[in-house]
Amino acid sequence: MNLPLRDKVDTKIFSKYGSNAFMYTEYPHKKFWNNKLSYPELIEALKKGILENKDENFLLYIHIPHCHTQCLYCTCHVEITKDYNQVKRYMDYLFKEFDLLTDLFDSIDLYPKISDVHLGGGSPTYPRIEDFDLMVEKINKITNVNKLNEFSIEIDPRRVKEDKMLYYHSKGINRISFGVQEFDLEVQKHIARVQPRKLTERLLTPKIRKLFPNGINFDLLCGLPGQNLNNFKNTINTTIDLNPDRICLNYMHLAPKFHKHQLLMPNELIPDQLLKKELFTLATELLEKNGYIRAAYDHFVKKDDYLSSENEKQTMSWNRLGVVSGNYTNIIGVGVNSTCKLSNNIHYQNYFENEDYEKNIDMGKLPIVTHHVISNEDYMREELIQTIRNYFRLDKNDFSKKYNINFNQYFEKNIEKLGEYKKNGLLTNNDNFIELTPVGYQFSNLIASSFDEYL
């Protein structure tokens, strides 16, 4: 193992640049969306965007917000309930939203080329089989589930047993993602998610693995209360032992202003900025030593995973699901809080609250609360920011040729912002390339934000 991070770099850097930058799952950030269209204009823009992307692939994202209990670290849009009637009511409205989308596709006599479907939450394993069956029927009305490139679902190991895994396979699901977060029992107690290793391990038998040929993902978090270098090392070693195909390693996002349940965690046990970076560095070293390849900022994949190849070819993409295949760039979202993106056309997001969501659907309207008409400038800067975040390196000459610009002249003011990062050893910048150093990788979001026109 290499020296700890604090012995290799000036630790003042971590307090200086410790603030959280945007994740850039979309560009611009939603706080800057322009909302310039009326509802009828927005619907026409959606139709136009689908028609203009008729030859391009789409992801269909479906949000199921319900969870049985509240995990204290969580910043996802969730609804805590043990009353299945609430879930049933939500699913009924979700199906109505599907019908509205189907009507829209019929009105232009074109169904988008949906190549991938992802079920997220919340806990998309919450719906009972009869409602899940109906949901798959709705999906099949706008695409062919059996011909999808990928059909994935997020799994809560505390709530699912082998029979449910067999069922999901029978419905066409070919990739699964486990919400693990942490294997240390004491840390699990601090975040109200007690999940012994055996609950995950029982779902990783050879029999079950064969059912999901597109692979198995683990979600892990660093920066949770009570984490230290010793217990997090054990968590990473346990992860390596369980052998997932992909690992998403993220920092806990602390935002108690919007997620008040986070105040129930023991604040004094939450790692500081330096320890968070050391935890991430420790995990990176262990994973790479054991055959995982770093794909973008926060994902690690096996060499035989197709993301490894896309990482080499620089064809990956980054969105709210994390690092994903460049197979698609368009997204249609269904459910509360879901987002949509039509490349070089429009972003939109659905209402957050069920009352507003249901009200709009009852009026025969898509439940859209906010949107942004994407400009050519937005499109170009999004690619620039994603390239720095995903690959830690940007070829200025290639970018100039693609967009018919002189990179150093066009982005002169943005490049000036890189000077301080260069001075602190976080990157190199010359006439041809911007390239982050290994320490700079830790701040790729922040460095990429230098090219955010809205800041």
Secondary structure, 3 states (H helix, E strand, C coil): CCCCHHHCCCCHHHHHCCCCCCCCCCCCCHHHCCCCCCHHHHHHHHHHHHHHCCCCEEEEEEEECEECCCCCCCCCCCEECCCHHHHHHHHHHHHHHHHHHHHHHHHCCCCCEEEEEEEEECCCCCCCHHHHHHHHHHHHHHCCHHHCCEEEEEECCCCCCHHHHHHHHHCCCCEEEEEEECCCHHHHHHCCCCCCHHHHHCCCCHHHHHHCCCCEEEEEEECCCCCCHHHHHHHHHHHHHHCCCEEEEEECCCCCCCCHHHHHCCHHHCCCHHHHHHHHHHHHHHHHHCCCEEECCCEEECCCCHHHHHHHHCCCEEECCEEECCCCCEEEEECCCCEEEECCCEEEEECCCHHHHHHHHHCCCCCEEEEEECCHHHHHHHHHHHHHHHHCEEEHHHHHHHHCCCHHHHCHHHHHHHHHHHHCCCEEECCCEEEECHHHHCCHHHHHHHHCCCC
